[in-house]
Amino acid sequence: MKQVICINWGTKYGPPFVNRLYAMVARNITPPFSFTCFCDDPAGMREEIRTFPLPEVDFEIPKTRYGIWPKSRLWGERLGDLEGPVLFLDLDLVVVGNLDPFFEEGEPEDVILARNQSTPFERLGQTSVFRFPVGALKPMQDHLASDPQRLAEEHRFEQRFVTRNAPGGIKLFPRSWVLHYRQDCTRTFPLNYMLAPKLPDGAKIVIFPGGVHPPHAIAGHYGERYEPKGPVEHLRGAFSADRPERIDKYLRHYLLPAPWVADHWRE
């Protein structure tokens, strides 16, 4: 049984994102599989999705500018009724290829993360795609509980905390399996004004850290600060007094729509 999990709290994402993720997984995995969401409210989720309350912890979840520390709830001894390896997926990623290899890589007891290519000189994992055995990360959770706010601020991102503190160390999925939308799919200036973002061969998952999410990719704009515009109109905006950022970033941050994102990111 291939076990996929996700977590949802608050109102930022909610059932539409969970349902869409389930559908993408179901289209790209060989049964049997289970899909479990740990959440504060299961209302509106598809009947195929197994739900459990957010796992309780005996420490205050740290709040920092960068890390998504509520994920630490999943590091405990128990996760609902699940046992053995589980594959965690972020709600805002896009599944574009077969997921079976994520369950075949390494050994069942391994902790395996996607590679974070934003820090090429640091061996850093990316917890958007993250496989681990249920219960194996309890020592890591206990370490965080010893001084949660200090440790969170010291590591900045929870993925750095996992990379450095996972019992027995971590392994990394092949680089070509998990791609970063802004870094691997969008075009460099000035090609970004002429060519739509690409989907490289061999990709299985595309992640969207850094403010550009699937709806932005589909519409063709760089995060919340921009509206979809044609290339000429965007270029004219470079000389506007209300340009949202300095000119070099503004020019690089033009995106054409990516229809392939819409093809995959759907129920």
N, C-alpha and C positions, 0 to 999 in steps of 0.2 A: 504494500500500500504506500503510494507516494503521498506524503502529508505536506500540504501547503498551508501557511498561516499568515495572517495579517493582523494589524491592530488599528482601532479607530476610537478616538475620543473627541469630545467637543463637536463643533459644527463646521470646521474648515473643509472637511471632505464629506463624510457621511455615506449613506446607503448608495447613492449613484456611483461613487467611486468604488465601493466594495463590490457592488453587483457587476460593474464593468470589469474589474480585475478578475472576478470569478469567471466571467465569460471568456476572457482572453486566456486564462489558464486552461479552461475546459477545451478550448479549440486547439491547444498546443501541448497536450500531454496525453500519454497512453494510459488508459485506465488499467487497474483501479487507482483512484486517488480520492483524497478528502480535502476539503477546503474549509478552514476554521477561522473565524474572526473573533478576536477578543475585543469587546466593545462596552461602552457605557449605555448603549441603547440599540437593540437589534431591530427596532421597528423599520419596516421598509426594505429589509434585505430579502433576497431571493430564498425560496424554501430549500434550495440545494445547499445553502451555506449553513454550516454548523456554527453556532454562536455560544460563547461563554462570557461571563462578566470579566472585566479587566482584572487580572491577577492582583491580589492585595500584596502590599509591601509594608514593612514596619519602619520605613524611613520616609522623609519628605522628598518627593521627586525634585531634583535640582532644576533651577531655571537659569539658563544662560542665553546669551545672544545667539549662539550658533547651534549647539547640540540639540538633538531631539531625545531628551532623556527619559520620557515616559516609556520608551522601548525597553528600558531596564526592567520593567514589570515582567517581561518574557524570560528573564534569566533565572527564574526561581526553580525550585525543586519540582514543581508540578505545573503542567499546562493543560487544564481541563482533564480529559481522559486520554490524552495523547502520550505515546511512548516512542522512544527511538528517535531517529533523525527527522527534523522538520525543516522545510525551506521557507524562510520568511521573505515576503515581498512587500515593498512600499506600495502605498495606494496610488501614487501618481506616476508609476512607471508604465511602460508600454511593452507588452510581450509580442515579439515579432518572429519567433522561431520556436522550435521544439524544446521543451523543458526537461525531457527525460535525462539528458546528460548531467543535469545538476544533481540528480539523485545517484548517478553512477560514478561520479568523480570521487576519488579517494576512498577512505574507509568509513564505515558507518559512525565510528566514534570521532571522526575529524570535525573540527570547527573550520568552515570554509567560507570566505567572504569574496565578493567581487573586489577587483583591484581599484584603488583610488588613484587615477592617473594625474590628478591635480598636483600631487606631490611626488614628482619623479625621483627625487633624491631621498625619499623616505618610503620604506616598505609599509604602506598603509592600506588597510582594508576599507571597503565601502559597505556599510550595513544596509543599503537599499536592497541588496540580494545577499542572503546570509543563511547558511545551513549549519545546524548544530543539533546535538542530541539533547532531548528534553532532560533537564536536571543537571547537565554537565557544567553549566555556567553558574551554578549556585555559589561556589567560592568567589567568583567575580562579583556577583551581586552583594555578597557579604562584605567584600572589600569596599564597594561603593557605599554601602550602608554605614561604614565606619566614619565617614566624613563626606557626605554626598556633595555639598556645595563646593567645598574646597577642591575635591577631586575632579568635579565637573569643570570648574574654571581652569584648573591646571592642565587638563587634557583638551579643553575647548570643545571638541566633538566627541560624541559617544563612540564613533567608529575608531577613534584613536585609543580610547579607553579599552575597547574590545581587543584591538590589535595587540596592545601591550599587556593585557591582563588575562586573556582567555587561558584557562588551565591547559597546559600542554602546548600552548602556542596555536597559531592559526596557519591555514593554508589559503591559497588564492585560486579562484576559478580562472581558467584561461582568459587572457586579456580580450580576445576577440568576441567572447560570448556576451559581455555586458558593456555597452557603449554609453558614453556621456553625450547627450544631445548637442549641447553647445560646442563641445570640444571635438567630437567625432563626426557629427552629421552636418552642422552648418558650414557655410562657405566663408573663406577668408575675404577680407576687403581687397579689391572691389568686386570679386566674383559674387558676393552676397547680393548684389543688385541685379544680377543677371541669371543666376542659377538657384533653383530651389534646394533646400537641404536634402542630402542624400541618405540612403539607408545602405551602409556597407554590407557586402556579402558576408555571410557567416554569423551575423548578429542574431542573438536570441532574445535579448532584453535591451531596451533603451531606457536609461534613467534620466531624470530631469531636475538635478539640483541647480541651485543658483538663480532662482527667480523666473526661469522660463519653463512653463508647464505645458502639458499636452494641448489644452485649449489655445494657448498662445501660438504654439507651433502650427496648429491647424489653421488659425486665422491669419497667421503671418505677422506677428509683432513680438517685440522683445519685452516681455513681462508687462506689469501693470502700468508702467510709466508711458507706454506707447500705445497708439491706436493703429490698426491696419491702414497702411498708406501705400500708394504706388511709389516706385523708386524715385521718380522725378520730384514728387511732392516731398518725400523724405529728404532728399538732397537740398531742396530749398530751405527746409527747416534748419539746416546746419547754420544758417546765418540769422536765425530768429533769436530775439532777446529772451524768449522763454524756453530755449533748448534745455532739455532735462539733465544733461550732463556735458562734460567737456567734449570738444568737437571730435577728437580721435575716437573716443568711445561711442559717441553718437553715430559716426560713420560706420563703425564696425558692428553696431547693434541694429542694423537693418536686417530683417528676415522676410523672405518670401514664404507664402504658405507651403506646407508640406502635406500633400494629399495622402501620402502613405501613412502618416500618423492617424488620420481619420479612418483609414481602412482597417487598422488594427485596434484602435482605442474605441471600442464599441461593445455593446451587449450583443 
